[in-house]
Amino acid sequence: MAERIGNVTRSRYEEIVAESRHLIVQIGPAQFALGDLALEIEPMRPVGGSMPNGTDDLFTVEESLAFFADDIGVAPATVKDWRWVASRWPKDKRRDDDAFSVHRILASISEDDERWAQIDDPPFNQRTGQRRWTNDSAKRLVGQRVAHPVSIEEKVQAVTDLTRDDEVAAQVAAELPAVADGRPELLVISDRPPDPLPRHTGTCTHRAPAGSPR
């Protein structure tokens, strides 16, 4: 095990991680609180549009949230994100120990009971020896691309995604013989498509905040 991580010792790194988790615990509730306030202004409803507010003024959902975002100094997309995630997690179902970003990813699980049960069952992290959600473990559950591929399937998919760029594909093709030097089996091109990423077995449908019901 490495004695240093970046510019700090491992013991100092562990202290930084603990302090950072404490800060994240403070950030998450603030994001949820802002989402709740946005929901008060514009509750989620199946069909967007204008809604009477007791005066002659009518505002669409987009306009109301844009005004709110401008008045508090953030991007409208950020307000929509807070609002959507807050709508997916009632206050008694939110976990203070898990980042807002984890709640955002797991919010794509369509069934309420399943979503709430999943967040209470974090996976075991072999690197840390703890049961704790990370963004990647949440993404694996719902079938999204992970930032740090671990399995063969994830690594193949990452390479596939990169080589969709013509320049990258050309560079990989040029360097592959050197990489495969002494291992001719690496040059055998299989006709079988790569196995798909493991996907969540429930009825999980990710819905980005911008396209979510209003």
C-alpha positions in Angstrom: 0.0 0.0 0.0 1.4 3.4 -1.0 2.7 5.5 1.9 1.7 8.8 0.2 -1.3 9.8 -1.9 -0.6 12.9 -4.0 1.4 15.3 -1.8 0.3 14.0 1.6 1.0 11.0 3.8 -1.7 8.3 4.0 -2.6 9.2 7.5 -3.1 12.9 6.5 -5.1 11.7 3.5 -7.4 9.8 5.8 -7.9 13.0 7.9 -8.7 15.0 4.7 -11.2 12.3 3.7 -12.9 12.5 7.1 -13.0 16.3 7.0 -14.4 16.3 3.4 -17.1 13.8 4.3 -18.1 16.1 7.1 -18.3 19.0 4.7 -20.3 17.0 2.2 -22.8 16.1 4.9 -23.3 19.9 5.4 -23.6 20.6 1.6 -26.2 17.9 0.9 -29.0 19.2 3.3 -28.5 22.7 1.9 -29.0 21.4 -1.7 -32.1 19.5 -0.6 -33.4 22.6 1.2 -33.0 24.7 -1.9 -34.8 22.0 -3.9 -37.7 22.0 -1.4 -37.9 25.8 -1.8 -38.0 25.5 -5.6 -40.7 22.8 -5.2 -42.7 25.3 -3.1 -42.5 27.8 -5.9 -43.3 25.2 -8.6 -44.5 21.8 -7.4 -43.9 18.9 -9.7 -46.9 18.1 -11.9 -47.4 15.7 -14.9 -47.8 18.4 -17.5 -46.0 21.7 -17.5 -47.4 25.1 -18.3 -48.8 28.1 -16.6 -50.6 28.0 -13.3 -52.8 30.7 -11.7 -51.3 32.2 -8.6 -54.3 34.4 -7.5 -53.4 37.4 -9.6 -53.5 38.4 -13.2 -49.9 37.2 -13.7 -49.2 33.8 -15.2 -45.8 32.2 -15.3 -44.7 29.0 -16.9 -42.6 26.6 -14.8 -39.5 27.5 -16.8 -40.1 31.2 -16.2 -40.7 30.9 -12.5 -37.6 28.7 -11.9 -35.6 31.1 -14.1 -36.6 34.1 -12.0 -35.8 32.2 -8.8 -32.4 31.1 -10.1 -31.5 34.6 -11.2 -32.5 36.1 -7.9 -30.3 33.7 -5.9 -27.5 33.8 -8.3 -27.3 30.3 -9.8 -28.0 28.7 -13.2 -31.6 27.7 -13.9 -30.4 24.1 -14.6 -29.0 24.0 -11.1 -32.4 24.9 -9.6 -34.1 22.4 -11.8 -31.7 19.7 -10.6 -32.2 20.5 -6.9 -36.0 20.6 -7.4 -36.1 17.3 -9.3 -33.9 15.4 -6.8 -35.8 16.8 -3.8 -39.1 15.7 -5.4 -37.7 12.1 -5.6 -36.6 11.9 -1.9 -39.1 12.8 0.9 -37.3 14.3 3.9 -37.6 11.1 5.9 -36.0 9.0 3.1 -32.9 11.2 2.6 -29.6 9.9 4.0 -27.3 12.5 5.6 -24.3 10.2 5.2 -24.7 10.0 1.4 -23.8 12.8 -1.0 -26.5 14.7 -2.9 -25.0 13.4 -6.1 -25.7 9.8 -5.0 -29.3 10.7 -4.3 -29.4 12.3 -7.8 -28.2 9.1 -9.5 -30.4 6.8 -7.5 -33.4 9.1 -8.1 -33.6 7.5 -11.6 -35.1 4.4 -10.0 -38.7 4.8 -10.9 -40.4 2.8 -8.1 -40.5 4.7 -4.9 -40.3 1.8 -2.5 -37.4 0.2 -4.5 -35.5 3.5 -4.6 -35.8 4.1 -0.9 -34.8 0.5 -0.1 -31.8 0.7 -2.3 -30.2 3.7 -0.7 -30.5 1.9 2.7 -28.5 -1.0 1.4 -25.1 0.5 0.3 -22.6 -1.9 -1.4 -19.4 -3.1 0.2 -16.4 -1.1 -1.0 -13.4 -3.5 -1.3 -10.9 -0.6 -1.3 -12.1 1.0 1.9 -13.6 -2.0 3.6 -16.8 -0.1 4.3 -20.4 -0.3 3.1 -20.8 3.1 1.5 -22.3 4.6 -1.6 -20.1 6.2 -4.2 -21.1 7.8 -7.4 -19.8 4.9 -9.4 -21.5 2.2 -7.3 -24.8 4.1 -7.7 -24.2 4.4 -11.4 -23.5 0.6 -11.6 -26.8 -0.1 -9.9 -28.8 2.0 -12.4 -26.8 1.0 -15.5 -25.0 4.4 -16.1 -21.4 4.8 -17.3 -19.0 4.8 -14.5 -16.1 7.3 -14.1 -13.6 4.6 -13.1 -14.1 1.3 -14.9 -13.3 -1.8 -12.9 -14.8 -4.8 -14.6 -13.8 -6.0 -18.1 -17.1 -5.0 -19.5 -16.8 -1.5 -18.1 -13.3 -1.1 -19.5 -14.3 -2.4 -22.9 -17.2 0.1 -22.9 -14.9 2.9 -21.9 -12.5 2.1 -24.8 -15.5 1.8 -27.2 -16.7 5.2 -26.1 -13.3 6.8 -26.6 -12.7 5.2 -30.1 -15.9 6.7 -31.4 -13.7 9.7 -32.0 -12.0 9.1 -35.4 -8.7 10.7 -34.3 -8.6 8.5 -31.1 -9.5 5.4 -33.1 -6.8 6.1 -35.6 -4.2 6.5 -32.8 -5.3 3.3 -31.1 -5.1 1.4 -34.3 -1.6 2.7 -34.9 -0.3 1.8 -31.5 -2.1 -1.5 -31.0 0.7 -3.6 -32.8 3.3 -2.2 -30.3 1.0 -3.0 -27.4 0.4 -6.5 -28.6 4.1 -7.2 -29.3 4.7 -10.8 -28.3 1.0 -11.3 -27.7 -0.5 -12.0 -31.1 -3.8 -13.1 -29.6 -4.5 -9.4 -28.9 -4.6 -8.7 -32.6 -7.4 -11.2 -33.2 -10.6 -9.2 -33.8 -13.7 -10.9 -32.5 -17.0 -10.7 -34.3 -18.8 -10.9 -31.0 -20.0 -7.5 -29.7 -18.8 -6.6 -26.2 -21.0 -7.7 -23.3 -23.4 -4.9 -22.2 -22.8 -3.2 -18.9 -24.7 -4.9 -16.1 -27.9 -3.1 -15.6 -30.3 -2.6 -12.7 -33.0 -5.3 -12.9 -35.8 -3.0 -11.6 -37.9 -0.6 -13.5 -35.3 2.1 -13.4 -35.6 5.0 -15.9 -33.2 7.9 -15.6 -34.9 11.2 -16.2 -32.7 14.3 -16.4 -34.0 17.3 -14.5 -34.5 19.4 -17.6 -36.8 16.8 -19.1 -38.6 15.8 -15.9 -42.4 16.3 -15.3 -43.3 19.7 -14.2 
